[in-house]
Amino acid sequence: MVVLNANENESVPVGFLLVDKTVGGLPADLNHGSFNAPCMYICIRRGKDKPPIVRVDVVQGEQAKGEVIRRTPHSRSANINNR
């Protein structure tokens, strides 16, 4: 899984799928509704070589459990806080 900054025109890595809508059809921008924040999206890679993604948590000021995504594939910050 990776995070992309759409404001910087980052491209989806080969083999990944951009999650641009929620299951309810709403925008999946991690900053949707935030004032003056970049559009950030999750991209997933499907395949049989890794276990399935069964949960994604977006935490704030908490100790993360599991993998923490700190950089985009283009070496930009993956932090979704307002800058």
Secondary structure, DSSP 8 states (H G I E B T S, - for coil): -EEEEGGGT----TTEEEE-B-TTSSB--TTTT-TT---EEEEEE--SSS---------SSS---S----B-TTS-B---S--
